[in-house]
């Protein structure tokens, strides 16, 4: 798996894991080494795929460099 994505945040708050503020982030990033994409417009992506009748595409993700940051706004492009 290259990444985990959602159209909202991945975490449920308050968390039910005592002592861990962001358990999904902790597991996915730290333990599995997988990147997380939050707040993507997957509804629009699925509508475009349905209109084109194509369900395979290349996803290009261009993060902006953020000095000292642990995340970045993305410019994500799906090419069918």
N, C-alpha and C positions, 0 to 999 in steps of 0.2 A: 504494500500500500504506500503510495507516495504522499498522500495528504488526507486529512479529514476536513470536511467542509460542511457548513450549515448556512441557512439564511437568517439565523439568529445566533446568539451566543450559545456555546455548548454547555455551559454550567447552569445548574439549578441552584438558586439561593433561597434560603440558607441551605448550605450543604448538610448532608446527613453523615458525613465522614468527620468525626471529631478530630480537631487539631489540624485539618487540612482545608485551607480556604478554597482552593480550586482543584479538586481531585481529578477531574477529567484532564485538565491541562497538565497536571503533575504526571499522570499515567502516560498520556499520549506523547507529550514532548520529552519528558525526562526518561521514562522507562522504555518507550518504544522508538524514540527518535523521529517521530512523525510530525510534520508541520500542520498547523491548524489554520483554516481559512474561515473567518467569521463574517456574517452579514453580506453574503453574496446573493444575487438575484437569480436563484435557481428556477423560479417560476417562469421568468422571461426566457431562460435557457431552454426549459422544457417546451415552452410554446414555440420557440424557433425550431427546435428539433422536430416537433410534430408537424409544423408547417412544411419543413423541408423533407420530412420522411426519413431523416437520418439520425441515428442514435449514437454514432461514434464521431468523435471530434478531438482535435488537439487543443489542449488548454495551455495558453502561454501566460505566465505570471511574471510581472515586472515590478518588483518591490522598489520603493524609493529608499535610498540610503538615509538612515537616521543615526547620527553619531551617538554612541552610547545607548541606543535603544534596543529593546528586546522584541519589537514588532515593527510593522511598517504598513502604511496605506498601500494598496495594490492597484495596479492597472491590469485586470484580468481579461483576456481575450479568448473566446472560443472560436476556432476555425473549423468549419465543416467541410 
